[in-house]
Amino acid sequence: MDIPGSLAWIASGALALLGSWITILNYSAVVSSYRHGRHHSLIPLLGGVGLAAAMLLIPLPRVAKFAWLPLVIDLGCLYALVGLLYAVVVQDSFRK
């Protein structure tokens, strides 16, 4: 294995660990909010983007076409997307 390939695996692994950890934190915040009735904040975009970047950096060619999947799975990305749609659609319609 050459050095650039090794660095790609190491960077991909580090980003995958970070993205997975944040995605798991987002799910645990939702479960904790549901169980205990207290609000817990989600971390928007960081988990899904970290996992997507890890999938793009990994030296396996077939993995990169599925890099959109972590953005759908992570609840923080879903939260950010819903907030963006709310701001664009609802807030814009009240402005007129």
N, C-alpha and C positions, 0 to 999 in steps of 0.2 A: 504494500500500500504506500502510495507516495504522500508527501507532506501536505499538499493542498487537499487531497482526499481525506486525510486524517483530521485536518482542521475543520473541514466541512462536517464530518461526523461529530466532532466535539462541539462545534457551535450549534449544530442541529440538536444534539442531545441536551445541551444546556437550555436552549430555547424551549424544547419539548418539556423539560422538567419544570421550568418556570411557568409556561402556559398551562400545563396540567395542574400544577399546584393552585394557580389562581382560578381555574375553572372549577376545581373541587371546592375551593373556598366560596365561590359564588353559589354553587349548589347547596353547600352546607348552610349558607346564610338564608337561603330560601326555606330550607327544611326547618331551621331554627325559628325563623319568623312564623312559620305555619304552626309549629308545635307550641311555642311559648307566647305567641301573640305580640312579641316585641319586634320593632322594625330593625332590620340590619341592612346596611348599605352594600350594594353590589359594586364590584370593580369593573367599570365599563371598558370594553374593547381589549384590555391587556391580555387576558387569557386566550381569547380566540385569535388575536393577531400574533401572539407568541407561538401558538401551535401552528398557525398557517405559515409563518416564517420558517419554522423548523421543517415543515413539510416541503417548502420551496428550496431550502438549503441542502436537504438530504441528497446524497449522490445517487439515488435510485430514480430513474427517469419516469416510471409509472406513478410515483407517489405525488408528483407535483400537480397532476390534474385533479386531485382530490383536496387541494389546499383550501378550497372554499368551505369544506365540511366543518372545521372547527369554528368558523364564524357563525354557523347556524346552530351548532351544539351549545356553545357557551351562552349562558344566560345573561352575562354582562353585555355581550354584543347584541343580543335580542333586546335588552333594556335600552341600549343606546339607539338602536334602530327605531323602536317604538317612540322614543322621545324625539328623535329627529322627524319622524313622520307627523307626530303631534304638532311639533313646532312649525313645520312647513304647511301642513294641510289645515289644521284647526285654527292656529293663530293667524295665518294668512287670510282665512275666510272671515274672521272677525275684524280684520283691519279695513276691509272694504266697506 
